[in-house]
Amino acid sequence: MQRRTIVTRADLRKVDLAGVPLEGLRWSEQTTQWPDCWREQIKEDSVHIENDVYEIHYGTHTRGRNTLV
């Protein structure tokens, strides 16, 4: 069973996400705050789970990466 990380109310604007494995991370479009330069890529790499919750899945909309760099 894969463990899920949920960041639905996290402010990640000042976090350096380069090289961080984000596969399976659950986030909210309304309350998760991403660094500006990551926002669009995160949306592209995610699938809608329920209500305002999304999950990052590489290979679903991406080119097979393990991290967003």
N, CA, C and O atoms as a GROMACS GRO file, in nm:
protein
  276
    1MET      N    1   0.084  -0.118   0.000
    1MET     CA    2   0.000   0.000   0.000
    1MET      C    3   0.089   0.125   0.000
    1MET      O    4   0.181   0.135   0.081
    2GLN      N    5   0.062   0.218  -0.090
    2GLN     CA    6   0.140   0.341  -0.099
    2GLN      C    7   0.090   0.443   0.002
    2GLN      O    8  -0.030   0.466   0.016
    3ARG      N    9   0.182   0.503   0.072
    3ARG     CA   10   0.151   0.606   0.169
    3ARG      C   11   0.129   0.738   0.096
    3ARG      O   12   0.205   0.773   0.006
    4ARG      N   13   0.027   0.812   0.133
    4ARG     CA   14  -0.007   0.938   0.067
    4ARG      C   15   0.039   1.056   0.152
    4ARG      O   16   0.031   1.053   0.275
    5THR      N   17   0.088   1.157   0.085
    5THR     CA   18   0.121   1.282   0.150
    5THR      C   19   0.016   1.383   0.106
    5THR      O   20  -0.009   1.400  -0.013
    6ILE      N   21  -0.044   1.451   0.202
    6ILE     CA   22  -0.151   1.546   0.173
    6ILE      C   23  -0.104   1.686   0.210
    6ILE      O   24  -0.066   1.711   0.325
    7VAL      N   25  -0.106   1.775   0.114
    7VAL     CA   26  -0.062   1.914   0.136
    7VAL      C   27  -0.173   2.011   0.098
    7VAL      O   28  -0.147   2.114   0.036
    8THR      N   29  -0.295   1.978   0.134
    8THR     CA   30  -0.409   2.058   0.089
    8THR      C   31  -0.413   2.198   0.148
    8THR      O   32  -0.482   2.284   0.092
    9ARG      N   33  -0.344   2.224   0.255
    9ARG     CA   34  -0.343   2.360   0.311
    9ARG      C   35  -0.201   2.413   0.328
    9ARG      O   36  -0.177   2.503   0.408
   10ALA      N   37  -0.110   2.358   0.252
   10ALA     CA   38   0.032   2.394   0.267
   10ALA      C   39   0.069   2.517   0.184
   10ALA      O   40   0.021   2.536   0.073
   11ASP      N   41   0.156   2.598   0.241
   11ASP     CA   42   0.215   2.711   0.169
   11ASP      C   43   0.356   2.669   0.131
   11ASP      O   44   0.448   2.671   0.213
   12LEU      N   45   0.373   2.631   0.005
   12LEU     CA   46   0.501   2.581  -0.046
   12LEU      C   47   0.573   2.684  -0.133
   12LEU      O   48   0.668   2.650  -0.204
   13ARG      N   49   0.528   2.808  -0.129
   13ARG     CA   50   0.583   2.910  -0.218
   13ARG      C   51   0.732   2.932  -0.202
   13ARG      O   52   0.799   2.970  -0.298
   14LYS      N   53   0.786   2.910  -0.084
   14LYS     CA   54   0.930   2.933  -0.062
   14LYS      C   55   1.010   2.804  -0.050
   14LYS      O   56   1.126   2.806  -0.011
   15VAL      N   57   0.948   2.691  -0.085
   15VAL     CA   58   1.014   2.561  -0.077
   15VAL      C   59   1.082   2.532  -0.211
   15VAL      O   60   1.021   2.549  -0.316
   16ASP      N   61   1.208   2.488  -0.208
   16ASP     CA   62   1.279   2.448  -0.328
   16ASP      C   63   1.236   2.304  -0.361
   16ASP      O   64   1.278   2.210  -0.293
   17LEU      N   65   1.154   2.287  -0.462
   17LEU     CA   66   1.100   2.157  -0.496
   17LEU      C   67   1.183   2.080  -0.599
   17LEU      O   68   1.150   1.967  -0.632
   18ALA      N   69   1.289   2.140  -0.648
   18ALA     CA   70   1.374   2.075  -0.748
   18ALA      C   71   1.428   1.944  -0.692
   18ALA      O   72   1.492   1.941  -0.587
   19GLY      N   73   1.402   1.836  -0.764
   19GLY     CA   74   1.451   1.704  -0.725
   19GLY      C   75   1.366   1.633  -0.621
   19GLY      O   76   1.396   1.519  -0.585
   20VAL      N   77   1.260   1.697  -0.572
   20VAL     CA   78   1.174   1.635  -0.472
   20VAL      C   79   1.076   1.540  -0.542
   20VAL      O   80   1.007   1.582  -0.634
   21PRO      N   81   1.068   1.413  -0.500
   21PRO     CA   82   0.972   1.322  -0.561
   21PRO      C   83   0.830   1.356  -0.516
   21PRO      O   84   0.798   1.343  -0.397
   22LEU      N   85   0.746   1.399  -0.608
   22LEU     CA   86   0.612   1.444  -0.575
   22LEU      C   87   0.503   1.345  -0.614
   22LEU      O   88   0.384   1.372  -0.593
   23GLU      N   89   0.540   1.232  -0.669
   23GLU     CA   90   0.443   1.128  -0.710
   23GLU      C   91   0.352   1.091  -0.593
   23GLU      O   92   0.400   1.059  -0.484
   24GLY      N   93   0.221   1.095  -0.616
   24GLY     CA   94   0.125   1.056  -0.514
   24GLY      C   95   0.084   1.167  -0.419
   24GLY      O   96  -0.006   1.148  -0.337
   25LEU      N   97   0.148   1.282  -0.428
   25LEU     CA   98   0.116   1.392  -0.339
   25LEU      C   99  -0.024   1.445  -0.370
   25LEU      O  100  -0.057   1.467  -0.486
   26ARG      N  101  -0.104   1.466  -0.267
   26ARG     CA  102  -0.240   1.519  -0.286
   26ARG      C  103  -0.243   1.665  -0.244
   26ARG      O  104  -0.186   1.703  -0.141
   27TRP      N  105  -0.309   1.746  -0.325
   27TRP     CA  106  -0.310   1.890  -0.303
   27TRP      C  107  -0.445   1.948  -0.343
   27TRP      O  108  -0.527   1.882  -0.407
   28SER      N  109  -0.467   2.073  -0.304
   28SER     CA  110  -0.591   2.144  -0.334
   28SER      C  111  -0.562   2.263  -0.423
   28SER      O  112  -0.469   2.340  -0.399
   29GLU      N  113  -0.643   2.279  -0.526
   29GLU     CA  114  -0.626   2.396  -0.614
   29GLU      C  115  -0.657   2.526  -0.540
   29GLU      O  116  -0.601   2.630  -0.572
   30GLN      N  117  -0.747   2.519  -0.444
   30GLN     CA  118  -0.787   2.639  -0.370
   30GLN      C  119  -0.692   2.675  -0.255
   30GLN      O  120  -0.669   2.793  -0.230
   31THR      N  121  -0.637   2.575  -0.185
   31THR     CA  122  -0.565   2.608  -0.062
   31THR      C  123  -0.416   2.573  -0.062
   31THR      O  124  -0.343   2.621   0.025
   32THR      N  125  -0.369   2.492  -0.155
   32THR     CA  126  -0.225   2.465  -0.162
   32THR      C  127  -0.160   2.578  -0.240
   32THR      O  128  -0.205   2.614  -0.348
   33GLN      N  129  -0.054   2.634  -0.186
   33GLN     CA  130   0.016   2.744  -0.251
   33GLN      C  131   0.151   2.694  -0.302
   33GLN      O  132   0.239   2.659  -0.223
   34TRP      N  133   0.166   2.693  -0.435
   34TRP     CA  134   0.288   2.646  -0.501
   34TRP      C  135   0.376   2.764  -0.539
   34TRP      O  136   0.327   2.876  -0.553
   35PRO      N  137   0.507   2.741  -0.556
   35PRO     CA  138   0.590   2.846  -0.614
   35PRO      C  139   0.534   2.881  -0.752
   35PRO      O  140   0.489   2.793  -0.826
   36ASP      N  141   0.535   3.008  -0.787
   36ASP     CA  142   0.477   3.053  -0.914
   36ASP      C  143   0.528   2.973  -1.034
   36ASP      O  144   0.450   2.938  -1.123
   37CYS      N  145   0.656   2.945  -1.036
   37CYS     CA  146   0.715   2.877  -1.152
   37CYS      C  147   0.678   2.728  -1.159
   37CYS      O  148   0.710   2.662  -1.258
   38TRP      N  149   0.612   2.674  -1.058
   38TRP     CA  150   0.573   2.533  -1.055
   38TRP      C  151   0.424   2.511  -1.079
   38TRP      O  152   0.384   2.401  -1.118
   39ARG      N  153   0.344   2.610  -1.056
   39ARG     CA  154   0.198   2.596  -1.054
   39ARG      C  155   0.142   2.525  -1.178
   39ARG      O  156   0.068   2.427  -1.164
   40GLU      N  157   0.175   2.570  -1.296
   40GLU     CA  158   0.119   2.512  -1.419
   40GLU      C  159   0.166   2.368  -1.440
   40GLU      O  160   0.088   2.283  -1.483
   41GLN      N  161   0.293   2.340  -1.409
   41GLN     CA  162   0.344   2.204  -1.426
   41GLN      C  163   0.276   2.107  -1.329
   41GLN      O  164   0.245   1.994  -1.366
   42ILE      N  165   0.253   2.152  -1.206
   42ILE     CA  166   0.183   2.070  -1.108
   42ILE      C  167   0.043   2.035  -1.158
   42ILE      O  168   0.000   1.920  -1.149
   43LYS      N  169  -0.028   2.133  -1.211
   43LYS     CA  170  -0.163   2.109  -1.263
   43LYS      C  171  -0.159   2.010  -1.379
   43LYS      O  172  -0.244   1.920  -1.387
   44GLU      N  173  -0.063   2.025  -1.467
   44GLU     CA  174  -0.051   1.936  -1.583
   44GLU      C  175  -0.022   1.792  -1.541
   44GLU      O  176  -0.067   1.698  -1.606
   45ASP      N  177   0.053   1.775  -1.433
   45ASP     CA  178   0.096   1.643  -1.388
   45ASP      C  179   0.000   1.578  -1.289
   45ASP      O  180   0.034   1.475  -1.231
   46SER      N  181  -0.118   1.636  -1.268
   46SER     CA  182  -0.210   1.588  -1.166
   46SER      C  183  -0.341   1.538  -1.225
   46SER      O  184  -0.382   1.577  -1.334
   47VAL      N  185  -0.406   1.451  -1.149
   47VAL     CA  186  -0.539   1.404  -1.185
   47VAL      C  187  -0.635   1.442  -1.073
   47VAL      O  188  -0.598   1.447  -0.956
   48HIS      N  189  -0.758   1.469  -1.111
   48HIS     CA  190  -0.861   1.507  -1.015
   48HIS      C  191  -0.904   1.382  -0.938
   48HIS      O  192  -0.935   1.279  -0.997
   49ILE      N  193  -0.906   1.391  -0.804
   49ILE     CA  194  -0.946   1.280  -0.718
   49ILE      C  195  -1.090   1.297  -0.672
   49ILE      O  196  -1.174   1.210  -0.695
   50GLU      N  197  -1.118   1.410  -0.608
   50GLU     CA  198  -1.254   1.440  -0.561
   50GLU      C  199  -1.261   1.587  -0.522
   50GLU      O  200  -1.161   1.647  -0.484
   51ASN      N  201  -1.380   1.643  -0.531
   51ASN     CA  202  -1.403   1.783  -0.495
   51ASN      C  203  -1.286   1.869  -0.540
   51ASN      O  204  -1.264   1.883  -0.660
   52ASP      N  205  -1.212   1.926  -0.447
   52ASP     CA  206  -1.099   2.014  -0.479
   52ASP      C  207  -0.965   1.945  -0.454
   52ASP      O  208  -0.865   2.013  -0.429
   53VAL      N  209  -0.961   1.813  -0.460
   53VAL     CA  210  -0.838   1.739  -0.432
   53VAL      C  211  -0.783   1.678  -0.560
   53VAL      O  212  -0.856   1.617  -0.638
   54TYR      N  213  -0.653   1.698  -0.581
   54TYR     CA  214  -0.581   1.646  -0.698
   54TYR      C  215  -0.463   1.563  -0.648
   54TYR      O  216  -0.419   1.579  -0.535
   55GLU      N  217  -0.413   1.475  -0.734
   55GLU     CA  218  -0.298   1.393  -0.699
   55GLU      C  219  -0.200   1.392  -0.816
   55GLU      O  220  -0.240   1.378  -0.932
   56ILE      N  221  -0.073   1.408  -0.784
   56ILE     CA  222   0.030   1.408  -0.888
   56ILE      C  223   0.058   1.265  -0.930
   56ILE      O  224   0.087   1.178  -0.848
   57HIS      N  225   0.048   1.243  -1.062
   57HIS     CA  226   0.074   1.112  -1.121
   57HIS      C  227   0.157   1.130  -1.246
   57HIS      O  228   0.107   1.177  -1.348
   58TYR      N  229   0.283   1.094  -1.239
   58TYR     CA  230   0.367   1.100  -1.358
   58TYR      C  231   0.325   0.990  -1.454
   58TYR      O  232   0.288   0.881  -1.413
   59GLY      N  233   0.330   1.021  -1.582
   59GLY     CA  234   0.290   0.924  -1.682
   59GLY      C  235   0.145   0.940  -1.723
   59GLY      O  236   0.106   0.891  -1.829
   60THR      N  237   0.064   1.006  -1.642
   60THR     CA  238  -0.076   1.028  -1.677
   60THR      C  239  -0.085   1.141  -1.779
   60THR      O  240  -0.151   1.128  -1.882
   61HIS      N  241  -0.019   1.250  -1.748
   61HIS     CA  242  -0.017   1.364  -1.840
   61HIS      C  243   0.126   1.408  -1.869
   61HIS      O  244   0.147   1.509  -1.936
   62THR      N  245   0.223   1.335  -1.820
   62THR     CA  246   0.362   1.379  -1.827
   62THR      C  247   0.443   1.288  -1.917
   62THR      O  248   0.391   1.197  -1.981
   63ARG      N  249   0.570   1.316  -1.920
   63ARG     CA  250   0.661   1.243  -2.005
   63ARG      C  251   0.745   1.142  -1.927
   63ARG      O  252   0.860   1.119  -1.963
   64GLY      N  253   0.691   1.082  -1.820
   64GLY     CA  254   0.758   0.975  -1.749
   64GLY      C  255   0.864   1.019  -1.649
   64GLY      O  256   0.954   0.941  -1.618
   65ARG      N  257   0.854   1.139  -1.599
   65ARG     CA  258   0.954   1.186  -1.503
   65ARG      C  259   0.921   1.136  -1.364
   65ARG      O  260   0.806   1.102  -1.334
   66ASN      N  261   1.022   1.133  -1.279
   66ASN     CA  262   1.002   1.098  -1.138
   66ASN      C  263   0.993   1.222  -1.051
   66ASN      O  264   0.933   1.218  -0.943
   67THR      N  265   1.052   1.330  -1.095
   67THR     CA  266   1.048   1.456  -1.020
   67THR      C  267   1.023   1.568  -1.118
   67THR      O  268   1.045   1.553  -1.238
   68LEU      N  269   0.978   1.680  -1.068
   68LEU     CA  270   0.956   1.798  -1.153
   68LEU      C  271   1.081   1.883  -1.148
   68LEU      O  272   1.103   1.955  -1.051
   69VAL      N  273   1.161   1.876  -1.251
   69VAL     CA  274   1.283   1.957  -1.260
   69VAL      C  275   1.297   2.011  -1.399
   69VAL      O  276   1.393   2.082  -1.428
   0.00000   0.00000   0.00000
